[in-house]
Each structure stands twice: as C-alpha cells, then as structure tokens.
Amino acid sequence: MEHKHEHKHEHGPDCCCGATNVMTIEFDDDTSIECEILGTFEAGDKEYIALLKQDESEEILIYGFIEHEDDVELINIEDEEEFQKASEVLDQLLDEELDDDLDEELEDESDEDF
C-alpha cells in the first residue's frame, strides 16, 4: 500500500509543475520541511521527483508524484527494489551533470589561458 503526502508549494519558473524550485512538504504529523526541487526523472516506466532538504543534513529525497491541476501529490516509494532502481538512475543523472559541469569549468579555464 502506498502512503501519500499532500503538500502545498509556492510556484515559480523551475517547479516540476512549471512553477518554483523550492517546495514545502507538509507531513501527516503536522511537521514540514523546505526542499529544493532538483528535478524530475524517469526510471523504468515511472516518474520520480528528487528533492534536496534545506537543512543541515542536505539529504536528497526521492518520491513518486502525480501532478494535479494546481498541486503535486508526492507518493512514498514502498518497494525496496523500486527505490533502488530510482536511486541508481538519479545517481547516474547527478554524476553526468557533475561531469558536464566539470568539463565546462575546464573549457573555461583553457579559454582563459589563451
């Protein structure tokens, strides 16, 4: 059984629903956390959202999600195999992005030398 969290978030240009890059997740126990939206991605035939907690832990959270007209519903990943698969895809995407950033920095440095 999947446990679902409804949440509200402010909209802006980088949101998974076309809005912002920060959202507040409100949990069932009335606690909440601020998270930066790293992005959405596919693993297998499902879509996921990666969120970076905006606290001292800087932990990355992965959820399934469903977009509604004016909100996004986060869905906990209950299956360990599904979570592993989503985590591996996210790790690969982050590694590729890091490699691209490093390549750009090296190119910029070599351009400055001439």
RAHU-V631688 format. One record per residue. N is the residue number from 1. RES is the residue in three letters. SS is DSSP state (hx for helix, st for strand, lp for the rest). PHI is phi in whole degrees, 0 to 359 (NA if undefined). OMEGA is omega in whole degrees, 0 to 359 (none if undefined). Layout:
BEGIN
N/RES/SS/PHI/OMEGA ; N/RES/SS/PHI/OMEGA
END
This chain:
BEGIN
1/MET/lp/NA/180 ; 2/GLU/lp/272/176 ; 3/HIS/lp/260/186 ; 4/LYS/st/251/174 ; 5/HIS/st/244/171 ; 6/GLU/st/274/177 ; 7/HIS/lp/213/176 ; 8/LYS/st/244/177 ; 9/HIS/lp/210/177 ; 10/GLU/lp/278/182 ; 11/HIS/lp/263/179 ; 12/GLY/lp/196/189 ; 13/PRO/lp/292/186 ; 14/ASP/lp/254/183 ; 15/CYS/lp/293/177 ; 16/CYS/lp/298/177 ; 17/CYS/lp/257/178 ; 18/GLY/lp/88/188 ; 19/ALA/lp/238/187 ; 20/THR/lp/237/178 ; 21/ASN/lp/254/176 ; 22/VAL/st/228/176 ; 23/MET/st/224/174 ; 24/THR/st/256/177 ; 25/ILE/st/262/178 ; 26/GLU/st/255/183 ; 27/PHE/lp/269/181 ; 28/ASP/lp/299/182 ; 29/ASP/lp/270/179 ; 30/ASP/lp/70/172 ; 31/THR/lp/270/179 ; 32/SER/st/213/176 ; 33/ILE/st/221/174 ; 34/GLU/st/269/179 ; 35/CYS/st/224/171 ; 36/GLU/st/277/178 ; 37/ILE/st/277/178 ; 38/LEU/st/283/178 ; 39/GLY/st/151/176 ; 40/THR/st/246/181 ; 41/PHE/st/204/177 ; 42/GLU/st/254/171 ; 43/ALA/st/222/187 ; 44/GLY/lp/68/181 ; 45/ASP/lp/254/181 ; 46/LYS/st/240/177 ; 47/GLU/st/255/181 ; 48/TYR/st/227/175 ; 49/ILE/st/236/178 ; 50/ALA/st/253/183 ; 51/LEU/st/236/178 ; 52/LEU/st/256/179 ; 53/LYS/st/298/181 ; 54/GLN/lp/263/176 ; 55/ASP/lp/223/183 ; 56/GLU/lp/294/181 ; 57/SER/lp/283/185 ; 58/GLU/lp/49/179 ; 59/GLU/lp/287/175 ; 60/ILE/st/265/179 ; 61/LEU/st/253/178 ; 62/ILE/st/237/178 ; 63/TYR/st/227/162 ; 64/GLY/st/284/178 ; 65/PHE/st/206/175 ; 66/ILE/st/231/177 ; 67/GLU/st/273/173 ; 68/HIS/lp/253/184 ; 69/GLU/lp/307/183 ; 70/ASP/lp/231/182 ; 71/ASP/lp/201/176 ; 72/VAL/st/236/178 ; 73/GLU/st/258/177 ; 74/LEU/st/273/181 ; 75/ILE/st/236/177 ; 76/ASN/lp/300/175 ; 77/ILE/lp/266/185 ; 78/GLU/lp/274/184 ; 79/ASP/lp/275/183 ; 80/GLU/hx/297/179 ; 81/GLU/hx/295/178 ; 82/GLU/hx/296/179 ; 83/PHE/hx/296/179 ; 84/GLN/hx/300/181 ; 85/LYS/hx/297/179 ; 86/ALA/hx/296/179 ; 87/SER/hx/297/180 ; 88/GLU/hx/296/178 ; 89/VAL/hx/296/179 ; 90/LEU/hx/297/178 ; 91/ASP/hx/302/180 ; 92/GLN/hx/297/179 ; 93/LEU/hx/297/180 ; 94/LEU/hx/293/177 ; 95/ASP/hx/297/179 ; 96/GLU/hx/297/179 ; 97/GLU/hx/295/178 ; 98/LEU/hx/296/177 ; 99/ASP/hx/299/179 ; 100/ASP/hx/297/179 ; 101/ASP/hx/297/180 ; 102/LEU/hx/295/177 ; 103/ASP/hx/301/179 ; 104/GLU/hx/297/179 ; 105/GLU/hx/297/180 ; 106/LEU/hx/295/177 ; 107/GLU/hx/296/179 ; 108/ASP/hx/298/180 ; 109/GLU/hx/295/181 ; 110/SER/hx/290/176 ; 111/ASP/hx/294/181 ; 112/GLU/hx/290/182 ; 113/ASP/lp/289/184 ; 114/PHE/lp/260/none
END
